[in-house]
């Protein structure tokens, strides 16, 4: 564990752990609840959480139960390191 950098160690793993405006967090949580993420383009200056939100969305989908998932998750999700 000691070889992880601080940013990765404390990065939110689920959407509900991200600090976002309520309406945006609800939108992202709705995607997770539906079991699929639409095509999105996250833009903005460095450090606002684009990568964190993208990883949290993917990890949230991985953790939902199989019966609620509409389509299988691509193995590309596991390449987000």
PyMOL commands that place a pseudoatom at each C-alpha (Angstrom):
pseudoatom trace, name=CA, resn=UNK, resi=1, chain=A, elem=C, hetatm=0, pos=[0.000, 0.000, 0.000]
pseudoatom trace, name=CA, resn=UNK, resi=2, chain=A, elem=C, hetatm=0, pos=[2.850, 2.405, 0.658]
pseudoatom trace, name=CA, resn=UNK, resi=3, chain=A, elem=C, hetatm=0, pos=[3.737, 2.618, -3.045]
pseudoatom trace, name=CA, resn=UNK, resi=4, chain=A, elem=C, hetatm=0, pos=[0.452, 4.378, -3.994]
pseudoatom trace, name=CA, resn=UNK, resi=5, chain=A, elem=C, hetatm=0, pos=[0.560, 8.089, -4.565]
pseudoatom trace, name=CA, resn=UNK, resi=6, chain=A, elem=C, hetatm=0, pos=[-1.652, 10.171, -2.281]
pseudoatom trace, name=CA, resn=UNK, resi=7, chain=A, elem=C, hetatm=0, pos=[-4.041, 11.234, -5.046]
pseudoatom trace, name=CA, resn=UNK, resi=8, chain=A, elem=C, hetatm=0, pos=[-4.856, 7.641, -5.979]
pseudoatom trace, name=CA, resn=UNK, resi=9, chain=A, elem=C, hetatm=0, pos=[-5.048, 6.450, -2.383]
pseudoatom trace, name=CA, resn=UNK, resi=10, chain=A, elem=C, hetatm=0, pos=[-7.706, 9.016, -1.423]
pseudoatom trace, name=CA, resn=UNK, resi=11, chain=A, elem=C, hetatm=0, pos=[-9.534, 9.329, -4.771]
pseudoatom trace, name=CA, resn=UNK, resi=12, chain=A, elem=C, hetatm=0, pos=[-13.319, 8.779, -4.411]
pseudoatom trace, name=CA, resn=UNK, resi=13, chain=A, elem=C, hetatm=0, pos=[-14.328, 5.311, -5.596]
pseudoatom trace, name=CA, resn=UNK, resi=14, chain=A, elem=C, hetatm=0, pos=[-18.087, 5.892, -5.973]
pseudoatom trace, name=CA, resn=UNK, resi=15, chain=A, elem=C, hetatm=0, pos=[-20.143, 8.812, -7.281]
pseudoatom trace, name=CA, resn=UNK, resi=16, chain=A, elem=C, hetatm=0, pos=[-21.706, 9.445, -3.873]
pseudoatom trace, name=CA, resn=UNK, resi=17, chain=A, elem=C, hetatm=0, pos=[-18.191, 10.059, -2.474]
pseudoatom trace, name=CA, resn=UNK, resi=18, chain=A, elem=C, hetatm=0, pos=[-17.444, 12.822, -5.022]
pseudoatom trace, name=CA, resn=UNK, resi=19, chain=A, elem=C, hetatm=0, pos=[-17.924, 16.447, -4.024]
pseudoatom trace, name=CA, resn=UNK, resi=20, chain=A, elem=C, hetatm=0, pos=[-20.228, 17.767, -6.742]
pseudoatom trace, name=CA, resn=UNK, resi=21, chain=A, elem=C, hetatm=0, pos=[-23.238, 20.074, -6.985]
pseudoatom trace, name=CA, resn=UNK, resi=22, chain=A, elem=C, hetatm=0, pos=[-26.352, 18.114, -6.044]
pseudoatom trace, name=CA, resn=UNK, resi=23, chain=A, elem=C, hetatm=0, pos=[-27.983, 18.257, -9.484]
pseudoatom trace, name=CA, resn=UNK, resi=24, chain=A, elem=C, hetatm=0, pos=[-24.836, 16.991, -11.207]
pseudoatom trace, name=CA, resn=UNK, resi=25, chain=A, elem=C, hetatm=0, pos=[-24.295, 14.233, -8.657]
pseudoatom trace, name=CA, resn=UNK, resi=26, chain=A, elem=C, hetatm=0, pos=[-27.928, 13.154, -9.123]
pseudoatom trace, name=CA, resn=UNK, resi=27, chain=A, elem=C, hetatm=0, pos=[-27.456, 13.014, -12.906]
pseudoatom trace, name=CA, resn=UNK, resi=28, chain=A, elem=C, hetatm=0, pos=[-24.371, 10.815, -12.571]
pseudoatom trace, name=CA, resn=UNK, resi=29, chain=A, elem=C, hetatm=0, pos=[-26.053, 8.632, -9.933]
pseudoatom trace, name=CA, resn=UNK, resi=30, chain=A, elem=C, hetatm=0, pos=[-29.022, 8.168, -12.286]
pseudoatom trace, name=CA, resn=UNK, resi=31, chain=A, elem=C, hetatm=0, pos=[-26.601, 6.822, -14.913]
pseudoatom trace, name=CA, resn=UNK, resi=32, chain=A, elem=C, hetatm=0, pos=[-25.275, 4.311, -12.385]
pseudoatom trace, name=CA, resn=UNK, resi=33, chain=A, elem=C, hetatm=0, pos=[-28.781, 3.334, -11.263]
pseudoatom trace, name=CA, resn=UNK, resi=34, chain=A, elem=C, hetatm=0, pos=[-29.772, 2.709, -14.898]
pseudoatom trace, name=CA, resn=UNK, resi=35, chain=A, elem=C, hetatm=0, pos=[-26.716, 0.502, -15.321]
pseudoatom trace, name=CA, resn=UNK, resi=36, chain=A, elem=C, hetatm=0, pos=[-25.267, 2.302, -18.328]
pseudoatom trace, name=CA, resn=UNK, resi=37, chain=A, elem=C, hetatm=0, pos=[-23.312, 5.451, -19.047]
pseudoatom trace, name=CA, resn=UNK, resi=38, chain=A, elem=C, hetatm=0, pos=[-24.078, 7.487, -22.158]
pseudoatom trace, name=CA, resn=UNK, resi=39, chain=A, elem=C, hetatm=0, pos=[-21.303, 8.926, -24.284]
pseudoatom trace, name=CA, resn=UNK, resi=40, chain=A, elem=C, hetatm=0, pos=[-19.965, 11.973, -22.459]
pseudoatom trace, name=CA, resn=UNK, resi=41, chain=A, elem=C, hetatm=0, pos=[-17.319, 14.605, -22.951]
pseudoatom trace, name=CA, resn=UNK, resi=42, chain=A, elem=C, hetatm=0, pos=[-15.982, 15.915, -19.656]
pseudoatom trace, name=CA, resn=UNK, resi=43, chain=A, elem=C, hetatm=0, pos=[-14.203, 19.218, -20.124]
pseudoatom trace, name=CA, resn=UNK, resi=44, chain=A, elem=C, hetatm=0, pos=[-12.653, 21.861, -17.932]
pseudoatom trace, name=CA, resn=UNK, resi=45, chain=A, elem=C, hetatm=0, pos=[-9.354, 23.042, -16.503]
pseudoatom trace, name=CA, resn=UNK, resi=46, chain=A, elem=C, hetatm=0, pos=[-6.929, 20.683, -14.762]
pseudoatom trace, name=CA, resn=UNK, resi=47, chain=A, elem=C, hetatm=0, pos=[-7.822, 19.636, -11.250]
pseudoatom trace, name=CA, resn=UNK, resi=48, chain=A, elem=C, hetatm=0, pos=[-11.615, 19.951, -11.306]
pseudoatom trace, name=CA, resn=UNK, resi=49, chain=A, elem=C, hetatm=0, pos=[-12.248, 16.202, -11.115]
pseudoatom trace, name=CA, resn=UNK, resi=50, chain=A, elem=C, hetatm=0, pos=[-12.864, 14.975, -14.664]
pseudoatom trace, name=CA, resn=UNK, resi=51, chain=A, elem=C, hetatm=0, pos=[-10.766, 11.844, -14.240]
pseudoatom trace, name=CA, resn=UNK, resi=52, chain=A, elem=C, hetatm=0, pos=[-12.071, 11.238, -10.725]
pseudoatom trace, name=CA, resn=UNK, resi=53, chain=A, elem=C, hetatm=0, pos=[-15.692, 11.387, -11.890]
pseudoatom trace, name=CA, resn=UNK, resi=54, chain=A, elem=C, hetatm=0, pos=[-14.977, 9.124, -14.878]
pseudoatom trace, name=CA, resn=UNK, resi=55, chain=A, elem=C, hetatm=0, pos=[-13.256, 6.525, -12.684]
pseudoatom trace, name=CA, resn=UNK, resi=56, chain=A, elem=C, hetatm=0, pos=[-15.974, 6.745, -10.026]
pseudoatom trace, name=CA, resn=UNK, resi=57, chain=A, elem=C, hetatm=0, pos=[-18.667, 6.186, -12.664]
pseudoatom trace, name=CA, resn=UNK, resi=58, chain=A, elem=C, hetatm=0, pos=[-16.890, 3.099, -13.958]
pseudoatom trace, name=CA, resn=UNK, resi=59, chain=A, elem=C, hetatm=0, pos=[-16.185, 1.706, -10.503]
pseudoatom trace, name=CA, resn=UNK, resi=60, chain=A, elem=C, hetatm=0, pos=[-19.784, 2.357, -9.455]
pseudoatom trace, name=CA, resn=UNK, resi=61, chain=A, elem=C, hetatm=0, pos=[-21.014, 0.344, -12.434]
pseudoatom trace, name=CA, resn=UNK, resi=62, chain=A, elem=C, hetatm=0, pos=[-18.683, -2.510, -11.598]
pseudoatom trace, name=CA, resn=UNK, resi=63, chain=A, elem=C, hetatm=0, pos=[-20.102, -2.670, -8.070]
pseudoatom trace, name=CA, resn=UNK, resi=64, chain=A, elem=C, hetatm=0, pos=[-23.801, -2.791, -8.981]
pseudoatom trace, name=CA, resn=UNK, resi=65, chain=A, elem=C, hetatm=0, pos=[-25.348, -6.220, -8.857]
pseudoatom trace, name=CA, resn=UNK, resi=66, chain=A, elem=C, hetatm=0, pos=[-25.438, -8.320, -12.009]
pseudoatom trace, name=CA, resn=UNK, resi=67, chain=A, elem=C, hetatm=0, pos=[-29.256, -8.648, -12.270]
pseudoatom trace, name=CA, resn=UNK, resi=68, chain=A, elem=C, hetatm=0, pos=[-29.700, -4.854, -12.450]
pseudoatom trace, name=CA, resn=UNK, resi=69, chain=A, elem=C, hetatm=0, pos=[-27.080, -4.367, -15.153]
pseudoatom trace, name=CA, resn=UNK, resi=70, chain=A, elem=C, hetatm=0, pos=[-28.615, -4.143, -18.623]
pseudoatom trace, name=CA, resn=UNK, resi=71, chain=A, elem=C, hetatm=0, pos=[-25.485, -4.813, -20.634]
pseudoatom trace, name=CA, resn=UNK, resi=72, chain=A, elem=C, hetatm=0, pos=[-22.147, -6.435, -19.787]
pseudoatom trace, name=CA, resn=UNK, resi=73, chain=A, elem=C, hetatm=0, pos=[-19.319, -4.118, -18.808]
pseudoatom trace, name=CA, resn=UNK, resi=74, chain=A, elem=C, hetatm=0, pos=[-16.413, -3.925, -21.202]
pseudoatom trace, name=CA, resn=UNK, resi=75, chain=A, elem=C, hetatm=0, pos=[-13.062, -5.106, -19.959]
pseudoatom trace, name=CA, resn=UNK, resi=76, chain=A, elem=C, hetatm=0, pos=[-11.691, -1.693, -20.993]
pseudoatom trace, name=CA, resn=UNK, resi=77, chain=A, elem=C, hetatm=0, pos=[-13.085, -0.376, -17.705]
pseudoatom trace, name=CA, resn=UNK, resi=78, chain=A, elem=C, hetatm=0, pos=[-10.451, -2.358, -15.831]
pseudoatom trace, name=CA, resn=UNK, resi=79, chain=A, elem=C, hetatm=0, pos=[-7.689, -0.529, -17.706]
pseudoatom trace, name=CA, resn=UNK, resi=80, chain=A, elem=C, hetatm=0, pos=[-8.370, 2.701, -15.776]
pseudoatom trace, name=CA, resn=UNK, resi=81, chain=A, elem=C, hetatm=0, pos=[-5.271, 2.723, -13.594]
for i in range(1, 81): cmd.bond("trace and resi %d" % i, "trace and resi %d" % (i + 1))
show_as sticks, trace
zoom trace
